Amino acid sequence: MVSATRMETFLAVARQGSIRRAATQLHITEAAVSAAVAHIEKQLGAKLIARAGRGIALTEAGRVYAEYCRSILGLMKEAQAAVRRAETGRLRIGVVATAGEYVLLRPLAAFRNRYPDIELSLSVHPRDVLFLELHHHETDLVIAGRPPRDAGLVTRARRPSKLVVVGAPGCCHDPLRATWLLRGRGSGTRDATLGLLDQLQIIPPTLTLGSHGAVLAAARAGLGVTLIHSDAIEQDLESGALLILSIDGTPLDRPWHAITTRTPTPTTRLFVSHILDPAEVGHDAFQPG
C-alpha cells in the first residue's frame, strides 16, 4: 500500500515539475522526495516521471496516477470531515470571482456568525478549475454557473442572475462594432460572450483581461463593452459609471448554482440550508435546486 504522505509527495512533484521545488514546498530533503517517488514506482511497477529539460514531466502512467491520488486524498479528508458534527466541521467553498465578490460574502458572514466553530476556507478560481477540484473532493461546495453535464455533480440551490452588456456613457455609439472585453480562458462568462458574438454573427475586436476587476475597470474607462453579471454592476449603474446596452439576445438568464458532489458532508448540507433560508440571508437567499 502507498501511504497518503507518499501520495502527497508525488502530487507535489507533479504540480511543481521538479524534485527540488517539491522538496522546498514540503520542507523536506530532495532525497526524501526522490525516495518517495521511487517507492511508489516500485509498488506500482510503472515509471511515473521522466526527465524533461532541466525539470521532470509525468509519464502517461504518472498522469493517470496523479488523478487517482487527488481523488483518494480528497476523499480521505472528506471522510474525516463527514464524521464530525456539522456545527464544528470544516467547509471548503470554491467560487468564481464574480460570485465571490457580489453573491457569497454576506451569506457567508451570516453563516460565520451563526456557526463560529466551523472551519471555513474560500478559494477563487475559474469555473473549470473549481469543478475539477470538486470532482476530486478537494473542495466541498462550488458557487458558479451550471456544472458540466455527466460530471457526477449535484446542484443543491440556485440564485437568479442575468448577464447584460454594459459600457461607459458615450463610449460606444455602436456596441456591435466596439471592442468587446473578455475574461480569461476557463471563465463561463467568456464562453457566454463568445456564444453571443456567434449568435449575433459578428467578429468585433476583442481584448482579453485576466480578472473580473480588470474587465470592469476597462469598461468604466471606455475601452470597450463587456457581458457581465447584473449582480456585479449595481453600484456602477447607480453612479452612472456604466450603462446597460440594448443588444439582441440579451439579457441572458444565467443563475448562480450551489453545487456539491453526490455525498456532501454534514457541514456542507448545513451551509446549503443556510443559504436557502430567507430569514437568515434575506434577499441574498438561494432557491432549492
Secondary structure, 3 states (H helix, E strand, C coil): CCCHHHHHHHHHHHHHCCHHHHHHHHCCCHHHHHHHHHHHHHHHCCCCEEEECCEEEECHHHHHHHHHHHHHHHHHHHHHHHCCCHHHCEEEEEECHHHHHHCCHHHHHHHHHHCCCCEEEEEECCHHHHHHHHHCCCCCEEEECCCCCCCCCEEEEEECCEEEEEECCCCCCCHHHCCEEECCCCCHHHHHHHHHHHHHCCCCCEEECCCHHHHHHHHHCCCCEEEEEHHHHHHHHHHCCCEEECCCCCCEECCEEEEECCCCCHHHHHHHHHHCCHHHHHHHCCEEC
